[in-house]
Amino acid sequence: MNDKSSPRKFSRRKFVQGVSTTIIGSYVLTPGVSKISEKLEAETKEIASGKKPLNLIVNKVRYELMISPETTLAEVLRNELKLTGTKLICNHGECGGCTVLLNGEAIYSCQMLALDAGEKEVTTIEGLLTGEELHPIQKAFVEHDGLQCGYCTPGQIIAAQAILLKNSQPSKEEILTGMSGNLCRCAAYPNILKSVLAAAGYLTEGTNR
Amino acid sequence: MKNYDSYQHVRGESLFLDDLTSPEGVLHAAIFSSPIAHGLIKTIDFHEALNSSGVIAILSAKDIPGENQIGGIIPDEVLLASEKVDYIGQPIALVIADSYLNAKKASNKIKINLEKLPPIFDPREAFRNNSLIIPSRTFEIGDVERAWKSCDLIIEGTADSGGQEHLYLETQAALAYPQEGNKIKIISSTQSPTAVQRTTARILAIKMNQVEVDVTRLGGGFGGKEDQATAWAVMAALGAYKMKAPVKLVLKRNDDMRMTGKRHPYSSDFKIGLTNDLKILAYEVTFYQNAGAAADLSPAILERTLFHTTNSYFIPNVKATGISCKTNLPPNTAFRGFGGPQAMFVIESAIFKAAEKLGVDPFEIQEKNLLNEGDEFPFGQRAENCNARKTWNELKRKINFEKTKVNIRNFNQENNLIKKGFALMPICFGISFTNTLMNQANALVHIYTDGSVGISTAAVEMGQGVNHKLRQVAAELFSIDLEKVSIESTNTTRSANTSPTAASSAADLNGKALENACRIILDRIITNIARELKVDDLKRLLIKKNILLLDNKPTEFTWEKLIQKTYTDRVSLSAQAYYATPGIYFNRNINKGKAFAYHVYGTAFIETALDCLRGIYKITDVKIVHDFGKSLNPVIDKGQAEGALIQGLGWMTIEEVIYDERGKLITDTLSTYKVPDLHFTPDKVEINFLEDSENPMGIFNSKAIGEPPLMYGIGGYFAIANAIKAFKQDTNIDCKAPMTPEKVLISLYSESIKQKPLKITKES
């Protein structure tokens, strides 16, 4: 074994320091609430570690984090907030697996530095539920079997949400354009298209079936 | 019936390997791999890498306690190369650090000195150099040499099909934990838990009962995790074993594409002989399989190529030779269809070329030669319950074939720059592992005292819906709600000595084993309650919709009460059962036998519209009549058929695996390797279920679905070829797939890609 120390000698403290992000606090978003003491603490830590403070609003919960500047939004969502519905598939902005909403627009979270998402509203697949109730798009994907292995599904659903937020009655062409950046290797595409069309129907009917 | 797994998928709650909460103190691994395609390792210097930030250790071949060997069929593949490298991306060392980034950074600091050896990438060149994985094999029926004399037309040519990247969206991944008693537990994204277990034991020099492998679900497999998930799982295990700490190994997309094998490219020579009335009398074919640098599953894949030499056709005289050629590329591996699609592309190419020469449409030759009941395949099995002609005729009726033909012809007369083309594509695919011994499965069923049911089998869920199908089997046999049934992870401590989830067979094999287990428990439950109710004739008792019926009248015993009663009477509520496909055998000395439990049939109509100015095309319409048997779940099965079709179309059209002259993969990102997206998807896809098809060899009379529909995609190639010919009649279609838009454009306007002229030995 090529070992610079014996296996158990690596220090736990050093290991923890290596983790790039630290959550300072999180609370449900209520406008006007300020946490001055935590901000001061964050600034102190920033100087010490080279990390930057980040106020991130994800699924209506505000998180105050200290992160290394190079951390992407996808990494923060998955590794720090444990919102693992968002998938990292190519990490190059080529597959759509990491699609989230940023102020209502679909973006590839692997292509955005987390710091750039500061103070903006991020919505992930976990944020579509109302309590235990599925969102109409989620219902449509179940109803029309718009998935197989499920790995691309969160990204597909969020991309569909972005389309439907802009236009609740999208044309087939608008759906093709809006979703062509989301790959599904199982090629459940015919049913994905059906699901999005059905979701548009549910939303305009307002029946929330 | 909706797929039960969907509810958690749409909530983003399904936990794939990389989504699991990492255990405390987990270490991360990165691979250092060969930078050249062929060479000898002279020196490796780990010094700088070891001093890199966060690095704990670097493991190489000499750290393997057992045998440095991962070959499954043939022991010809090391886990970590130490003397010789045979392809770019071959693993040499495992860097273990506190984070993936640190491990990766350190691996870039490893210095290696190699002595280059000349590489071979072309299978025919490998053949000339006698660089083979196994000796060649030949399947034969009739006597081709004599048959040529009776042919009115004989045509020879070549047909090549390219590789295909699996691109399972979840990359190869494993997480290994050291356990007490020198044991190891591995969570792996594998289709083959037993292979991971067996190989880990071999590498670590421990017993199989010291290795536990657990699989929850895969984010796609397609064959790419049948054999090739093993190496990564074993490396994680080696790391955990040596470090005495959990080790996680998740390949990044680019590494995954670079280091793993793909669908085998094939280059083939064919010779086909017909009579004037379009009967194919003789067919001779030699398949040069590009196996890559190690055997992996290539011999088995080559064998399936030979089994599917004649697709859906009866040809009385056939000689098919398969040659597995060893080259300096990553070992190619299983991919949905497992060698079958490559064979079918060649016979369809031969028919296309013969039709061209005879001035008829390919479908005339196809139709004339379709299999009939009792026809003999070149390997000796006879076609039983043969639905080749049935699906063909039904499809022609469904699409109003005569009218469709005229419409397309009229369209082409009226349009100069957009041309339509179509093809019919029949398929015939054998179901069973061609290695007979693998056709076995076991299932473990527990009914808990609250009436809920837990099932363990070898089936790995990877999007094909097998979990839901198994849930259906148990719910139907017990006649209870689906919600009461849960499918447990696939785990080697609950399901031992299992075959991989492959060959489309998981629902059949595991479903049948599960059926047997459920019946054992059901029998015990009924026998016990009969005693209580003083009923002699057990047939008077029946569970229906969660209630025990006596003479078809409800009793006080709900399912839950019945289970409680069985438990309190000290009757076992658990059973393990077994299934082995009956009646199949194959003699490899003579290459004859009944290799398959049954065949799946179907026919597709594929239409394309080609923009003759730009070379871009769109598959506009696909209609299929497919033989699902009595489908266990039409929703899941239809999704499988559509997905396989589109994946097959991708392989034939836009997906192109390219290595450069050094053997380095150029198409190693999603921007350079194009796979079907929503835009590519045909405008219309219509899947029709063949009626009145029964299949006693399948679970509840169903037929396997995973692989067969992929081969409809081959029709896409010939539909485009026909559209090209509608634009320029004398275009020489070279029968080299994929038919990328750039290739189409060149063929429309350039003479340069023409292959050598066909050799016509006899004209009608």
Interface residues (C-beta under 8 A of the other chain):
Chain A: M1 N2 D3 K4 S5 P7 R8 F10 R12 K14 F15 G18 V19 R78 K82 L83 T84 G85 T86 K87 L88 I89 C90 N91 H92 E94 C95 G97 T124 I125 E126 L129 L134 Q138 K139 F141 V142 E143 D145 L147 Q148 C149 G150 Y151 C152 T153 P154 I157 I175 L176 M179 S180 G181 N182 L183 C184 R185 C186 A187 A188 Y189 P190 N191 I192 L193
Chain B: K2 N3 D5 S6 Y7 Q8 H9 V10 R11 G12 E13 S14 L15 F16 D18 D19 T21 G25 F46 L50 N51 G54 V55 I56 A57 I58 L59 S60 D63 A93 D98 S99 N102 H166 L167 Y168 L169 E170 T171 R217 L218 G219 G220 F222 K242 M243 K244 A245 K252 R253 M462 G463 Q464 G465 V635 I636 K638 G639 Q640 E642 G643 A644 L645 I646 Q647 G650 T669 L670 S671 V675 P676 D677 L678 H679 F680 T681 V685
